[in-house]
Structure formats: structure tokens, C-alpha cells
Amino acid sequence: MSAASRLPAITGTLSLGALIAGLASLPSVRAYIAHYIGATASNHMWRLVAVALALANLKNLPGFWHIRVLRGILYQLYLQPTPQQPKHLFAPLITSTRNSLYDCDYNLHKSNSTYFADLDVARAHAMGLLIRTGMARLNRGDEEGLPPSTRSTTGRYGVALGAVSCFFQKEIAPLQQYEIHTRVLSWDRKWLYLVSHVVRKGAIKPDRYVLQPWKKSERRKGEVRKDDEDLKKLVFATSLARYVFKKGRLTINPEVVLERSRLLPPRPAGVGMPPREESSRDTSTPASVPDTPLQNGGLTGPETVATEVSSRLGDFAAHQTPEGDESWTWEDMESERLRGLKLAMHFDSLSALHNELRDGDALGEYGDYW
């Protein structure tokens, strides 16, 4: 709804707030309140209101974003008791929160800019879980199989956010609860892509929580699963982010970290790092792709990604793990990776927007405050 159509509601809310503040400042009103709830409560009324507002907007207090992000990272790195299994690499991790009053804009719904703070927290949990084993092993010196040029590079292994976008679909009302479902979408020779869906709290009931076996699912026995079209209607917003792994200034293939984290199925003999541009899925004579993060660590151009997807996705599309089968093979993983890469390649192409910066005439320059 546009700001113009909401103007009467906005004006009414501001007027009501001004009326309440004005009445509360009147001595007669304060005396009336003191008569019924006590003089002490009346004297501290404004303090009580301030505390109530602070609690209602707790996640927006200065420094609290850092606490939320660091809590997610530290919990997943050091306190998560259940290890993640390879078959659940593409399963979502759910974080929940509430739309505070401070998060709302003049349209009386969640401001677009505030989504990114909540998404930071969700991705902190997801990335902490994904890299906790791999990064620890690499930084402890577990570099077996990596080329000498990588092992000789100085610096610690680390990860950095390379880009993030958000697509808005439905508004979130004031104080409404919602969840963020974050999972691995795909990866190529340079980037690891994470997709996050913002949905109404409780709208999606998982079959089970694999990292929290003690937590019972809210799905009722015999409840019909929603199809893809129904799930799409539940989405408030969807975000896509990409991460890059580094050792010093050297780019490391994400698959190296995922393998060190024990999140990938056994690699078939002769299959190298992405991109794997085999013309067909022939595991007996795989293409010769250098299995090194150094040689595969450059920029991934749209043409390279498109070639990989078009040459291999069709061969894996028909491969499906039977329902109820507990196995998770390399072919299952590769099929899902390429399916997600088909979407991620469009996002990666937007890096060309850096070339759209223009000099010359400008419309004007205006300050932020005055």
C-alpha cells in the first residue's frame, strides 16, 4: 500500500500519540494516576514507558546487532552438539524474530532496509554451521591434496560476504513474527551461494529438525504437504548472498572447504573441482579438470557457468533419490548444485553493474540531514 493511501492512518496514529503524551504531562492527570497506582509509580511513569519501548525494540538497541550475529556464529562454531550430515547440505536452517516498532517505516510495515540486519543474523548461523569443521581443519594445517602454491601462501583461511540482494513480495505488519529459512543454493569455482526466504512464523512445519532431534515437529500426522505454488504464497521476501573463501589474498574453491567440513558425498575418481564441464555424465572417463583451488580460483564468468549448467544439468535431471532412501550420492549432490547454479548465474552476472558508473553531468548533490 502506498504512503498516500496510508496517510489518514499515519496521521491518526501520530495524533493519538501526541494526545496521550499531552494528557500524561498534565498535573491533574498525573495526580489522578498517582491516586490509583501510587505516587512512586506516577513519578517514574516516563521511565517505565522508556523501558517498555526499549524492550519492545530490543533488537534495535545500539550494539545488539553485534550480539545477535556473534551469538549465531559462536553457537554454531562451538556449541552446536549435532554435526551436519552431507545429505542435509541443502536443508534450511531456521531463525525466528519479530518485526519491532522501530523496524517499521512511514507505511506502517517493516522497512526494506531492516531486512538486511535480520538476514545477517540468519546467515551467521548458516555459515557458522557450514564452515566450522572445514575452516578449523585448514587453519590447523590440514592441507593435504592442495597444490604447493596454496600451501606456501601466507595468511589464515577466512570467509567474506561478496554480495547480497533482496526481493520483496509481501509486507510484514508491526510486531508480526516471522522466520528466515536459509540454505545453500549452489557454488561454483569462486562463490558459495546462500538463499534466504522470509516467511510467516509457523507457516512451514518441517518433517523433523535434524540438528535438534529432541525438538518435536509441529506437523500433524497425516497433514498434507503444501506444493511449491502454496509455499511461494507464504514468502514475504527472498534474499540471495554469495560468499568467497580466502587464504590471505588467494581465492579458495568453496568445494575445498565443504569437503574439509565433511559435507560432501565421496567424490568419484577423476572428478575435479567446479567447473566440471563434462559434455555428458560419464563417470568412467571423467573430464580432466585440475583438482586445485588455485587454478580454479579465478572469476567465474557467466559464459563458463552457463556452459557447465547446460552441459551437465540435463544428464542429472532424471536422477532422483528414491523417497525414503537414506543414501545421498555424489550424483544427487551435483544435480541439486547445478539446479541452484542455474539461478545463481543470473545474480553473478549483475557484477557487470560496476561498469555502469558515469561521470559528467549530475542532477545535484544533497546532504543527508539538511
C-alpha positions in Angstrom: 0.0 0.0 0.0 1.4 3.4 -0.9 2.2 6.1 1.6 -0.5 8.3 0.2 -3.2 5.7 0.8 -1.9 5.2 4.4 -1.8 8.9 5.1 -5.0 9.0 7.2 -3.8 6.1 9.3 -0.4 7.6 9.8 -1.9 11.0 10.7 -4.3 9.4 13.1 -1.6 7.3 14.9 0.7 10.4 15.3 -2.3 12.5 16.6 -3.2 9.8 19.1 0.4 9.5 20.3 0.6 13.3 20.7 -2.7 13.3 22.6 -1.6 10.6 25.0 1.7 12.4 25.6 0.0 15.7 26.2 -2.5 14.2 28.7 0.2 12.4 30.6 2.1 15.7 31.1 -0.9 17.4 32.7 -0.6 17.7 36.5 -4.3 16.7 37.0 -3.9 13.5 35.0 -0.7 12.7 36.9 -2.5 13.3 40.2 -5.3 11.0 39.1 -2.8 8.3 38.2 -1.0 8.7 41.5 -4.3 8.4 43.4 -4.9 4.9 42.0 -1.5 3.4 41.4 0.7 5.4 43.9 2.9 8.4 43.8 6.0 6.5 43.2 4.7 4.9 40.0 3.5 8.3 38.8 6.9 9.8 39.3 8.6 7.0 37.4 5.9 6.7 34.7 8.1 8.1 31.9 10.9 5.7 32.9 8.5 2.8 32.8 7.4 3.9 29.3 11.0 4.2 28.2 11.8 0.7 29.5 8.7 -0.8 27.8 9.7 0.8 24.5 13.3 -0.4 24.8 12.1 -4.0 25.5 9.7 -3.8 22.5 12.6 -2.7 20.3 15.3 -4.8 22.0 17.0 -6.0 18.8 17.4 -2.4 17.6 19.3 -1.1 20.6 22.9 0.1 19.9 25.3 -2.9 19.9 22.6 -5.5 20.0 23.0 -6.4 16.3 26.6 -7.4 17.1 25.4 -9.6 19.9 22.9 -11.3 17.7 25.4 -12.0 14.9 28.2 -13.1 17.2 25.8 -15.3 19.2 24.9 -17.1 16.0 28.5 -17.6 14.9 29.8 -18.7 18.3 26.9 -21.1 18.9 27.3 -22.9 15.6 31.1 -22.9 15.8 31.5 -24.2 19.4 28.2 -25.2 21.0 26.2 -26.9 18.3 26.1 -30.5 19.6 24.9 -32.3 16.4 27.1 -32.5 13.3 25.6 -31.8 10.0 25.4 -34.7 7.5 26.1 -34.5 3.8 22.6 -35.5 2.8 21.3 -32.3 4.6 23.7 -29.9 2.9 20.8 -28.2 1.1 18.4 -28.3 4.1 17.3 -24.9 5.5 18.4 -23.5 8.9 15.5 -21.5 10.5 15.9 -18.4 12.6 12.9 -16.5 14.0 12.3 -12.9 15.1 9.7 -10.2 15.3 9.1 -7.0 13.4 9.7 -4.3 16.1 8.1 -0.9 16.0 11.5 0.7 15.2 11.8 -1.5 12.1 8.6 0.0 10.6 8.6 2.8 8.1 6.1 5.5 7.3 4.0 2.9 5.5 3.5 1.1 8.9 5.2 -2.1 7.8 8.7 -3.4 8.0 11.2 -1.1 6.3 13.1 -2.6 3.4 16.5 -1.6 4.8 15.9 -3.5 8.1 15.6 -6.9 6.3 19.4 -7.0 5.8 20.1 -6.8 9.6 17.9 -9.9 10.2 19.4 -11.7 7.2 22.9 -11.1 8.7 21.9 -13.0 11.8 20.3 -15.8 9.8 23.4 -16.2 7.6 25.7 -16.0 10.6 24.1 -19.2 11.9 24.1 -20.9 8.5 27.8 -20.0 7.6 29.0 -20.9 11.1 27.5 -24.3 10.8 28.8 -24.9 7.3 32.5 -23.9 7.8 33.1 -24.8 11.5 34.9 -28.1 10.7 36.4 -27.1 7.4 38.0 -23.9 8.5 39.3 -25.3 11.7 41.0 -28.2 9.8 42.5 -25.9 7.2 43.8 -23.4 9.7 45.3 -26.3 11.7 47.4 -27.2 8.7 45.2 -30.0 7.1 46.1 -29.0 3.5 46.7 -32.5 2.1 45.9 -32.5 -1.6 46.2 -28.8 -2.1 48.8 -27.5 -4.5 52.2 -26.3 -3.2 51.4 -22.7 -4.2 48.3 -22.7 -1.9 50.2 -24.3 1.0 53.0 -21.8 0.7 50.7 -18.8 0.6 50.8 -16.9 3.9 47.7 -16.0 5.9 44.8 -17.7 7.6 41.8 -19.2 5.9 38.8 -16.9 6.1 35.4 -16.1 4.5 33.9 -12.8 3.4 30.5 -11.7 2.1 30.7 -10.7 -1.6 27.2 -9.6 -2.4 23.6 -9.7 -1.2 20.3 -8.8 -2.7 16.7 -9.0 -1.5 13.4 -9.3 -3.5 10.3 -8.2 -1.6 6.9 -9.8 -2.1 4.6 -9.1 0.8 4.6 -6.6 3.7 5.3 -7.6 7.3 3.0 -5.9 9.8 4.2 -4.2 13.1 5.1 -6.7 15.8 4.4 -9.6 13.5 6.6 -12.7 14.0 8.4 -14.3 11.1 11.1 -16.8 10.2 14.1 -16.8 7.9 14.8 -20.1 6.2 18.5 -20.0 5.0 20.2 -22.8 3.0 22.9 -23.5 0.5 21.7 -22.8 -3.1 24.8 -23.7 -5.0 28.5 -23.0 -5.5 30.9 -22.6 -8.4 34.7 -22.2 -8.6 34.7 -19.0 -6.6 31.4 -18.3 -4.8 29.2 -20.1 -2.3 25.6 -19.0 -2.7 23.0 -18.9 0.1 19.3 -18.3 -0.4 17.1 -17.0 2.5 13.3 -17.0 2.5 11.4 -14.7 4.9 8.1 -16.4 5.8 5.4 -16.1 8.5 6.3 -17.9 11.7 4.9 -21.4 11.8 3.7 -21.3 8.3 6.1 -24.1 7.3 6.3 -27.1 9.5 9.4 -29.2 8.9 9.2 -33.0 9.0 11.9 -33.0 11.7 14.8 -30.9 13.0 17.9 -32.9 12.1 20.3 -30.9 14.3 17.8 -30.8 17.2 16.5 -34.4 17.5 15.0 -33.6 20.8 12.7 -31.0 19.2 9.4 -32.3 18.0 7.9 -31.2 14.7 4.6 -29.4 14.7 3.5 -31.2 11.6 0.4 -33.2 12.4 0.2 -36.9 11.5 -1.4 -37.2 8.0 -1.1 -33.5 7.3 -0.9 -32.8 3.6 2.3 -31.2 2.4 1.9 -27.9 0.6 3.0 -27.9 -3.0 5.5 -25.4 -4.5 2.8 -22.9 -5.5 1.4 -22.8 -2.0 4.8 -22.3 -0.5 5.5 -19.4 -2.8 2.4 -17.6 -1.4 4.0 -17.8 2.1 7.1 -15.8 1.2 7.5 -12.2 2.4 10.9 -11.7 0.8 13.7 -13.7 -0.7 17.4 -12.9 -0.4 20.5 -14.3 -2.2 24.0 -13.8 -0.9 27.4 -15.1 -2.1 30.5 -15.8 0.0 34.1 -16.1 -1.0 36.8 -18.1 0.8 40.3 -16.8 1.1 43.8 -17.7 2.3 45.4 -14.3 2.6 44.7 -12.8 -0.8 44.3 -16.2 -2.6 40.8 -17.3 -3.5 39.9 -20.9 -2.4 37.4 -23.0 -4.2 34.3 -23.4 -1.9 34.3 -27.1 -2.5 37.6 -27.4 -0.7 36.0 -26.0 2.5 32.8 -28.1 2.1 34.9 -31.3 1.7 37.0 -30.4 4.7 33.8 -29.9 6.6 32.7 -33.4 5.7 29.6 -32.1 4.0 30.0 -33.7 0.5 29.5 -37.4 -0.5 32.5 -39.4 -1.7 34.0 -37.8 -4.8 34.1 -40.2 -7.8 37.5 -41.0 -9.1 38.9 -38.4 -11.5 36.2 -35.7 -10.9 37.8 -32.3 -10.2 36.7 -29.0 -8.8 34.0 -26.8 -10.4 33.5 -26.0 -13.2 33.1 -29.6 -14.3 32.4 -29.0 -18.0 31.8 -32.7 -19.0 29.7 -32.9 -22.1 27.9 -35.9 -20.6 27.7 -37.8 -17.3 30.3 -40.5 -18.0 31.9 -41.4 -14.7 34.1 -44.0 -16.3 36.0 -41.3 -18.4 35.6 -38.0 -16.5 36.9 -34.8 -18.0 40.4 -33.8 -16.9 39.7 -30.7 -14.7 42.6 -29.5 -12.4 41.7 -30.5 -8.9 43.2 -27.4 -7.3 41.7 -24.4 -5.7 44.5 -22.2 -7.1 43.8 -22.9 -10.8 40.1 -22.9 -10.3 40.0 -19.9 -8.1 39.6 -17.1 -10.6 36.5 -15.2 -11.6 33.6 -17.3 -12.8 32.2 -15.7 -15.9 28.6 -16.1 -16.9 29.6 -18.0 -20.1 31.6 -20.5 -18.0 28.8 -21.1 -15.6 26.2 -21.3 -18.4 28.3 -23.9 -20.2 28.6 -26.0 -17.1 24.9 -25.9 -16.3 23.8 -26.6 -19.9 26.2 -29.4 -20.4 25.5 -31.3 -17.2 22.1 -30.4 -15.8 20.2 -32.4 -18.4 22.1 -35.5 -17.5 21.4 -35.2 -13.8 17.8 -34.0 -14.1 16.4 -37.5 -14.3 18.5 -38.7 -11.3 16.4 -38.7 -8.2 17.0 -40.4 -4.8 14.1 -42.8 -4.1 11.7 -41.4 -1.4 12.7 -42.8 1.9 16.2 -43.8 0.8 18.8 -42.7 3.3 21.6 -42.7 0.7 23.0 -39.5 -0.7 25.3 -39.9 -3.6 27.6 -37.5 -5.5 25.1 -37.5 -8.4 22.3 -36.3 -6.0 24.5 -33.5 -4.7 25.7 -32.5 -8.2 22.2 -32.4 -9.5 21.0 -30.1 -6.8 24.1 -27.9 -7.1 23.6 -27.4 -10.8 19.9 -26.8 -10.4 20.7 -23.9 -8.0 23.6 -22.7 -10.1 21.1 -22.1 -12.9 19.6 -19.3 -10.8 22.8 -18.1 -9.2 24.4 -17.4 -12.5 22.0 -14.6 -13.2 22.8 -13.0 -9.9 26.5 -13.3 -10.6 26.1 -11.5 -13.9 24.9 -8.4 -12.1 28.6 -7.8 -11.1 28.8 -6.0 -14.5 26.8 -3.2 -13.0 30.1 -1.8 -11.6 30.7 -0.7 -15.2 27.6 1.4 -15.2 29.1 4.2 -13.1 29.0 7.5 -15.0 30.8 10.8 -14.7 29.8 14.1 -16.4 26.6 16.0 -15.6 24.8 15.3 -12.3 21.4 16.3 -11.2 22.6 17.7 -7.9 24.1 17.0 -4.5 22.1 17.0 -1.3 23.1 16.4 2.4 21.7 13.6 4.5 20.4 15.8 7.3 20.0 19.2 5.8 
